[in-house]
Amino acid sequence: MNKIIKLMSFFLLPLFCNCSFAHQDGTTGTGPFEYKEIYLPEGIGEGAAKLGLNSVDEDWGIWGHNLSVVVPKNHSMTIYASVNGSRNREQYCFSSDQLFGYIENYIEDNFGENHTHRFAILPNDNSFVCQCEQCVSVGNTATDASPAAFKMLERLAKRFPKHVFFSLYYLSTKSLPKEPLPENTGVLVSAMDYPLTPHETAQEAAFTALLKSWSQKVSRVYVWDYINNFDDYFTPYPVLNLLQRRFQIYEGANVKGIFLNGSGSAYSSFSKLKTYIIRDLMENTHQDLKELVMKYCHEFYPVTGNEIASYLFLVEATFNKRGKSLPLYEGVPRLMDVYLDPFEFSPFHMRMLELLPQTVGEEKEEITTLCKALAMTRLEIKRVNRHIHADTEPLLNLLEQVPDEGIHGYSETYWSVKDYVKEYREMISHDKQFGARNLLKDKKLEALTPLDEDYNDISILTDGQLGLPSNYHCGQMLSSADPSLRIRIPDVSGMRRIRVSFTVNKFFHIGLPLSVTLTAGDSQVKTVTPVPSVNNPRRSTVEFIIPAGAGPLVLTIVRDKNERTMAIDEIEGL
């Protein structure tokens, strides 16, 4: 599958090393799980302590791929992996006595030995594996660093019996230990291969078996799971029912801890409600979920609570009925296929706006922000359904008022609300100016070369709506065609020019094509090299004049292989 690269390296959270430890015995925690973390705004910092939750800030001495914190300025090169006969600074040698010594000193100096802390002793986030004589002798292969990594884990566990040391099921450390490791060891397992589906799947059985296998080798299995769409924090995301089911499965598989990766400190819709409900489910996985939601809504939302609870139950039921997997990185077009029903969502948003004047205090503050954020979802529904001229200006004005405080953007990559509003207005203006003159609008194109699996809706190239360059989900068709994408243009009476537009997003390595060629029959009309627009470096447009009596028209768009993909925005006939 051709997916834009995602910023889901297993650990993207900050490391706080000189920290106190909220659960001093390292194993306390009510309910079936000793470790419970919800990475949402209300579950961070003081919020975590208030709710009896754990946090990476407080509960870990080393978190993530961060062994570099233990390495002194003047260090031995023997700590690095031997790869192809030389030391590679991008990976560690876990047989290195020097590396063990650095970790030992770091723990002694910063945490001592009398209280329990957790330490993630992980390779760097790549697939390099040390092939030195010692690592190979304990079982390392060219792709498996587990044997040496487990040796290091065992060595540290024996040296510091009160601390707990974790490995990671990931890349080069997926193999199980041959023998059980000491009592004070554990493993972090990502649920990335366990889709967020409402029903039982083959992946669920495989993941459950994996968890049970690990629980026989280490005393603590912690699961890293997901509770947000990381490309859209604003659109509601129905995870409550499926999380309850997953928690019950984890409890049965002897999982001891859960980290739920969410929006972090950034705003996401219903994050406070989610945090409280999920916390309660972690305490007792068999509680009545509807009862929990109703109780919370009545307590915190005296005016809007019934409407909120009703909508949450409705969207969860729609998701359950459709039976598809929740995407972790998608826009509203895909969400509409999985669970987001416009005929459920839009009336809910309008009802929130109607009730807002009746709210006071904290409810008013929360619902005000919610109404502003959900305006983006309404706008996206209108864009997807090509209703961009139908009452969009009030929604754009509402979205513009989203407060900056606590809302860094509407996605993991901080896509800007202000950019979205600006580009949406540009899209409306362009359609007003050219829509009636665009002879290719709503005409069917034909792809002569394969389209990417995840971006195969060629109709968006003639929908008359410019895409929004800041968000590649919004109206562009991505292509990683090699070497080129070829598209046949229909013969339309009166068409004299063809205009092709592209978008650029350097952050995601979405670049301009090397060239665009128009052919008419067997003749080449023109070849153009796209360049960024003077007025907007995120856009580029090329034009062709169609010769009189031209034969069948074909566009050939050659991808720049130095970029991951290209984004074709709109093809217009004038």
C-alpha positions in Angstrom: 0.0 0.0 0.0 1.2 3.5 -0.9 0.9 5.5 2.3 2.3 8.9 3.0 5.0 8.4 5.6 3.5 8.8 9.1 5.2 10.2 12.2 4.4 7.1 14.2 7.8 6.1 15.3 7.0 4.0 18.2 8.0 6.6 20.7 7.4 10.3 19.8 6.9 11.5 23.4 9.2 13.7 25.4 11.7 12.2 27.8 11.8 13.6 31.3 14.7 11.9 33.1 15.1 13.5 36.5 11.7 12.6 37.7 9.9 11.5 40.8 8.0 8.3 40.7 4.2 8.3 41.3 3.9 4.6 42.2 7.0 3.9 44.3 6.7 0.2 44.4 6.5 0.1 40.6 3.6 -2.3 40.5 0.7 -0.6 42.3 -2.4 0.2 40.4 -6.0 -0.8 41.1 -8.0 -3.0 38.8 -6.4 -5.5 36.4 -3.6 -3.2 35.2 -0.7 -1.9 37.2 0.1 0.8 34.6 -2.6 3.0 33.0 -1.7 6.0 30.9 -4.0 8.0 28.7 -2.1 10.4 26.5 -4.7 13.1 26.2 -4.7 16.7 27.6 -6.6 15.7 30.8 -4.2 12.7 31.4 -1.0 14.7 31.3 0.9 16.3 34.2 -1.3 17.1 37.2 -4.3 15.6 35.4 -2.7 12.2 35.5 -2.1 12.4 39.3 -5.6 13.7 39.9 -7.1 10.7 38.0 -4.8 8.1 39.4 -3.1 7.6 36.1 0.5 7.0 35.1 2.6 9.2 32.9 5.9 8.9 31.1 6.9 12.2 32.8 6.7 10.6 36.2 7.0 6.8 35.9 10.0 6.2 33.6 13.7 6.8 34.1 14.3 6.1 30.4 11.5 6.2 27.9 11.5 5.3 24.3 14.5 5.1 21.9 16.5 7.3 24.2 19.6 5.4 25.4 21.6 8.4 24.2 20.8 10.1 27.5 23.1 7.7 29.3 26.1 8.3 27.0 28.7 10.7 28.3 30.4 13.3 26.0 33.7 11.5 25.8 32.5 7.9 25.3 33.9 4.7 23.9 33.1 3.8 20.3 32.6 0.2 21.5 29.1 1.1 22.5 28.0 1.2 18.9 26.9 -1.7 16.7 29.3 -3.4 14.4 27.6 -3.3 11.0 29.4 -4.4 7.8 32.7 -4.5 9.7 32.6 -1.0 11.2 31.0 0.8 14.1 27.7 2.4 13.3 26.7 5.4 15.4 23.1 4.9 14.6 22.8 1.7 16.6 24.1 0.2 19.9 26.0 -3.0 20.7 24.1 -4.6 23.6 27.1 -6.8 24.4 29.2 -3.8 25.2 30.5 -3.6 28.8 31.0 0.1 28.2 27.3 0.6 27.4 26.3 -1.4 30.4 28.6 0.8 32.5 27.1 4.0 31.2 23.5 2.8 31.9 24.6 1.6 35.4 26.2 5.0 36.2 23.2 6.9 34.9 20.7 4.9 37.0 22.9 5.2 40.1 23.4 9.0 39.7 19.8 9.9 38.9 17.6 7.3 40.5 19.5 5.3 43.1 18.5 1.7 44.0 15.9 2.0 46.8 12.8 3.0 44.8 11.3 1.4 41.7 11.5 3.1 38.3 10.9 1.8 34.8 13.6 1.9 32.1 13.1 1.2 28.4 16.4 -0.4 27.2 15.7 -0.3 23.5 17.7 -0.2 20.2 17.5 3.0 18.2 14.6 3.3 15.8 16.1 1.5 12.9 16.8 -2.1 11.7 20.6 -2.2 12.2 21.8 -5.1 14.2 25.2 -5.5 15.8 27.3 -8.3 14.3 30.3 -8.2 16.6 31.8 -11.5 17.8 30.1 -11.2 21.2 26.6 -10.4 19.8 26.8 -13.2 17.2 27.9 -15.6 19.9 24.8 -15.1 21.9 22.5 -15.5 18.9 22.2 -12.2 17.0 21.5 -12.5 13.3 21.7 -9.9 10.6 18.0 -9.0 11.3 17.5 -10.1 15.0 19.1 -8.1 17.8 16.9 -9.8 20.5 19.5 -12.2 21.9 22.0 -9.5 22.9 19.3 -7.0 23.9 17.8 -9.6 26.3 21.3 -10.3 27.7 21.6 -6.6 28.5 18.1 -6.6 30.0 18.9 -9.6 32.2 22.2 -8.1 33.3 20.6 -4.8 34.3 17.7 -6.6 36.0 20.1 -8.5 38.2 22.2 -5.5 39.0 19.1 -3.4 40.0 16.6 -5.8 41.4 14.1 -3.0 42.5 13.9 -1.4 39.1 12.0 -2.8 36.1 13.6 -3.0 32.7 11.6 -3.2 29.4 12.3 -4.5 26.0 10.2 -3.7 22.9 8.4 -5.9 20.4 9.5 -3.9 17.3 11.7 -4.1 14.3 14.9 -6.0 15.3 13.6 -7.1 18.7 10.5 -9.2 17.9 11.9 -12.6 18.9 10.9 -14.1 22.2 13.6 -14.9 24.8 14.5 -18.6 24.8 14.1 -18.7 28.6 12.0 -16.6 31.0 13.8 -13.3 32.0 14.1 -12.1 35.6 10.9 -11.1 37.5 11.7 -7.4 37.1 11.6 -7.3 33.3 8.9 -6.5 30.8 8.1 -5.9 27.2 6.2 -3.1 25.4 4.1 -4.4 22.5 2.5 -2.1 19.9 -1.1 -2.8 18.9 -0.3 -1.4 15.4 -1.0 -4.9 13.9 -4.3 -5.2 15.8 -6.8 -3.1 13.8 -9.3 -0.9 15.7 -12.3 -2.9 14.6 -15.6 -3.5 16.4 -15.6 -7.2 15.8 -13.4 -10.2 16.1 -10.7 -10.6 13.4 -7.9 -13.0 12.6 -5.4 -10.2 13.7 -7.1 -10.2 17.1 -6.4 -13.9 17.6 -2.8 -13.5 16.5 -2.3 -10.5 18.7 -3.8 -12.2 21.7 -1.5 -15.2 21.2 1.5 -12.9 20.9 0.6 -11.3 24.3 0.2 -14.6 26.0 3.5 -15.9 24.6 5.3 -12.8 26.0 3.6 -13.2 29.4 5.3 -16.5 29.7 8.8 -14.9 29.2 8.5 -11.7 31.2 6.4 -10.7 34.2 5.1 -7.5 32.7 3.5 -7.1 29.3 2.5 -3.5 28.5 0.4 -2.7 25.4 0.8 0.5 23.4 -2.6 1.2 21.8 -4.2 4.1 20.0 -7.2 6.4 20.6 -7.0 9.1 18.0 -7.0 9.7 14.3 -3.7 11.5 14.1 -4.6 13.4 11.0 -7.8 14.8 12.4 -8.1 15.6 16.1 -11.4 17.5 15.7 -13.8 14.9 14.1 -15.3 12.6 16.8 -13.6 9.2 16.9 -15.7 6.3 18.2 -13.3 4.2 20.4 -15.2 3.6 23.6 -16.9 0.3 22.8 -13.9 -1.2 21.1 -11.6 -0.1 23.9 -13.8 -1.9 26.5 -13.6 -5.0 24.4 -9.8 -4.7 24.0 -9.3 -4.1 27.7 -11.2 -7.3 28.4 -9.0 -9.2 25.9 -5.8 -7.7 27.5 -6.9 -8.6 30.9 -7.5 -12.2 29.8 -4.0 -12.3 28.1 -2.3 -11.3 31.4 -1.4 -7.8 30.2 -0.2 -5.6 33.1 -0.1 -2.2 31.6 -1.7 0.0 28.9 -0.4 3.1 27.3 -3.1 4.8 25.1 -1.5 7.1 22.5 -3.7 10.1 21.8 -3.4 13.8 20.9 -1.1 14.5 23.8 -1.4 18.1 25.0 -3.2 19.1 21.8 -7.0 19.6 21.8 -9.2 16.7 20.5 -12.9 16.5 20.6 -14.4 14.9 23.7 -10.9 14.3 25.2 -12.1 15.0 28.7 -15.0 12.7 28.5 -12.9 10.0 26.9 -10.2 10.3 29.6 -12.7 9.8 32.5 -14.6 7.0 30.8 -11.5 5.1 29.7 -10.0 5.5 33.2 -13.0 3.9 34.7 -13.0 1.1 32.2 -9.4 0.4 33.0 -10.4 0.0 36.7 -13.2 -2.4 35.8 -13.4 -3.6 32.3 -16.9 -5.0 32.7 -18.8 -1.9 33.7 -21.9 -0.7 31.9 -20.4 1.7 29.3 -23.7 3.4 28.5 -24.3 4.0 32.2 -20.8 5.5 32.6 -21.3 7.9 29.6 -24.7 9.0 30.8 -23.5 9.6 34.3 -20.5 11.7 33.1 -22.7 13.7 30.6 -25.3 14.5 33.2 -22.6 15.6 35.7 -20.4 17.7 33.5 -22.9 18.8 30.8 -26.2 19.7 32.4 -27.5 21.5 29.3 -26.0 19.6 26.4 -25.4 16.2 28.1 -28.3 14.3 26.7 -27.5 15.4 23.1 -23.8 14.5 23.5 -24.6 11.1 25.0 -27.1 10.4 22.3 -24.7 11.3 19.5 -21.9 9.3 21.0 -24.1 6.2 21.2 -25.3 6.9 17.6 -21.8 7.2 16.1 -20.6 4.1 18.0 -23.6 2.2 16.7 -22.9 3.3 13.1 -19.2 2.3 13.4 -20.3 -1.1 14.9 -22.8 -1.7 12.1 -20.4 -0.9 9.3 -17.7 -3.2 10.8 -14.7 -1.5 9.3 -11.4 -0.6 10.9 -10.9 2.9 12.4 -8.1 4.6 10.5 -5.2 6.1 12.5 -4.2 8.5 9.7 -7.1 9.7 7.4 -9.3 12.6 6.5 -13.0 13.1 6.5 -13.6 11.4 3.1 -12.4 8.1 4.6 -14.1 8.6 7.9 -17.4 9.0 6.1 -17.0 5.5 4.8 -16.1 4.0 8.1 -18.5 5.7 10.6 -19.2 9.4 10.0 -22.7 9.8 8.8 -23.4 13.4 7.7 -27.1 13.0 8.5 -26.2 12.2 12.1 -23.3 14.6 12.5 -24.6 17.8 11.0 -27.8 17.9 13.1 -25.8 17.2 16.2 -23.5 20.1 15.5 -26.4 22.5 14.8 -28.1 21.4 18.0 -24.9 22.1 20.0 -24.9 25.6 18.5 -28.5 26.1 19.5 -27.9 25.0 23.1 -24.7 26.9 23.5 -26.3 30.2 24.7 -28.0 28.3 27.6 -24.7 26.9 29.0 -22.6 28.5 31.7 -19.2 28.0 33.4 -17.1 25.1 32.4 -19.8 23.6 30.2 -20.0 26.8 28.2 -16.2 26.9 27.8 -16.0 23.3 26.6 -19.0 23.4 24.3 -17.9 26.7 22.7 -14.5 25.2 21.7 -16.2 22.0 20.6 -18.7 23.8 18.3 -15.8 25.8 16.7 -13.7 22.7 16.2 -16.6 20.6 14.8 -17.1 23.3 12.2 -14.2 21.9 10.3 -15.9 18.5 10.1 -19.0 20.2 8.7 -16.8 22.0 6.1 -15.1 18.8 5.1 -18.5 17.1 4.6 -19.6 20.0 2.4 -16.3 19.8 0.4 -16.5 16.1 -0.2 -20.2 16.4 -1.2 -19.3 19.4 -3.4 -21.6 21.8 -1.5 -18.9 24.4 -0.9 -21.2 27.4 -1.6 -23.9 26.2 0.8 -23.7 28.2 4.0 -20.0 27.6 4.4 -19.0 31.2 5.3 -20.6 31.1 8.8 -18.7 27.8 9.4 -15.4 29.3 8.2 -16.0 32.3 10.5 -16.7 29.9 13.4 -13.6 27.8 12.7 -11.5 30.9 12.5 -12.3 31.6 16.2 -10.7 28.3 17.4 -8.5 29.5 20.3 -4.8 29.2 19.9 -4.3 28.1 23.5 -4.0 24.3 23.8 -4.8 23.9 20.1 -1.5 23.7 18.2 -3.2 22.4 15.1 -5.8 19.9 14.2 -3.4 16.9 13.7 -0.3 15.2 14.9 1.8 17.3 12.5 0.1 20.5 13.6 -1.8 21.2 10.4 -2.9 24.8 10.8 -6.5 25.8 11.2 -5.7 29.2 9.8 -4.2 27.6 6.7 -7.2 25.4 6.3 -9.6 28.4 6.4 -7.5 30.4 4.0 -7.2 27.6 1.5 -10.9 26.7 1.7 -11.8 30.3 0.9 -9.3 30.2 -2.1 -11.1 27.0 -3.3 -14.5 28.8 -3.1 -13.2 31.8 -4.9 -11.6 29.8 -7.7 -14.8 27.8 -8.3 -16.8 31.1 -8.5 -14.3 32.5 -11.0 -13.8 29.4 -13.2 -16.5 26.9 -12.3 -18.9 27.9 -15.1 -16.1 28.1 -17.7 -14.5 24.8 -16.8 -15.6 22.4 -19.6 -14.0 19.4 -17.9 -15.9 19.9 -14.6 -17.5 16.6 -13.7 -16.2 14.9 -16.9 -14.8 11.4 -16.6 -11.0 11.0 -17.0 -9.3 7.7 -17.8 -6.1 6.5 -16.1 -3.9 4.7 -18.6 -1.4 3.7 -15.9 -2.2 2.2 -12.5 -3.3 4.5 -9.7 -2.1 4.2 -6.2 -4.1 1.8 -4.0 -5.0 4.4 -1.4 -5.5 7.3 -3.8 -7.4 6.0 -6.7 -10.4 8.4 -7.0 -9.5 10.1 -10.2 -12.9 12.0 -10.2 -11.5 14.6 -7.7 -9.3 15.9 -10.6 -12.4 17.2 -12.4 -14.6 18.2 -9.4 -13.9 21.8 -10.0 -12.5 22.2 -6.4 -8.9 23.1 -5.8 -7.3 20.9 -3.2 -6.0 22.3 0.1 -2.2 22.1 0.0 -1.7 22.1 3.7 -3.6 18.8 4.0 -3.1 16.0 1.4 -6.5 14.5 2.4 -8.3 17.5 1.0 -8.9 17.2 -2.7 -5.7 16.0 -4.3 -4.9 12.7 -5.8 -1.5 11.4 -4.7 0.6 9.3 -7.1 3.9 7.4 -6.7 3.7 6.4 -10.4 7.0 5.0 -11.7 8.1 6.6 -14.0 4.9 8.4 -15.0 1.2 8.8 -14.7 -0.8 8.9 -17.9 -4.3 10.2 -18.1 -6.6 10.4 -21.2 -8.6 13.6 -21.5 -12.1 13.3 -23.0 -13.0 15.2 -26.2 -15.1 18.2 -25.1 -16.6 20.6 -27.7 -15.3 24.1 -27.4 -12.3 23.3 -25.2 -9.3 25.3 -26.2 -6.9 25.1 -23.2 -6.1 22.5 -20.6 -4.8 23.7 -17.2 -3.3 21.2 -14.7 -2.6 22.2 -11.1 -0.4 20.5 -8.5 0.2 20.9 -4.8 3.4 20.7 -2.8 4.0 19.7 0.8 7.7 19.4 1.5 7.1 18.1 5.0 5.6 14.9 3.5 7.9 14.8 0.5 5.1 15.6 -1.8 7.0 17.3 -4.7 6.3 18.6 -8.2 6.6 16.4 -11.2 9.7 16.6 -13.3 7.6 17.2 -16.4 4.1 17.3 -17.8 3.5 16.5 -21.5 0.4 16.8 -23.5 0.1 14.6 -26.6 -2.7 14.8 -29.3 -2.9 11.6 -31.2 0.6 10.7 -32.2 1.9 14.3 -31.8 3.5 15.9 -28.8 1.9 19.3 -28.2 4.2 20.5 -25.5 6.3 19.5 -22.4 6.4 21.8 -19.4 8.4 21.7 -16.2 6.2 22.7 -13.3 7.5 25.4 -10.9 6.0 26.7 -7.7 3.6 29.6 -8.0 5.1 33.1 -7.3 2.1 33.9 -5.1 1.8 30.5 -3.4 4.8 28.1 -3.3 2.5 25.3 -2.2 0.8 25.4 -5.6 1.9 25.0 -9.3 -0.1 25.3 -12.5 0.8 24.4 -16.1 -1.3 25.2 -19.2 -1.5 23.8 -22.8 -3.2 25.2 -25.9 -5.0 22.5 -27.8 -4.2 22.5 -31.5 -7.1 22.7 -34.0 -8.2 19.2 -35.2 -6.2 17.5 -32.4 -6.5 13.8 -31.9 -7.1 12.0 -28.5 -5.5 14.0 -25.7 -3.2 12.3 -23.2 -1.3 13.9 -20.2 1.9 12.2 -19.2 3.1 13.3 -15.7 6.6 12.2 -14.8 7.3 11.8 -11.1 10.5 13.2 -9.5 11.9 10.0 -7.9 13.7 12.2 -5.3 10.3 12.8 -3.8 8.0 10.2 -2.2 5.0 11.2 -4.2 3.3 13.9 -6.2 -0.1 15.5 -5.8 -2.3 16.2 -8.9 -4.9 18.7 -7.8 -7.2 19.7 -10.7 -7.4 19.3 -14.5 -9.5 22.0 -16.1 -10.7 22.6 -19.6 -11.2 26.2 -20.7 
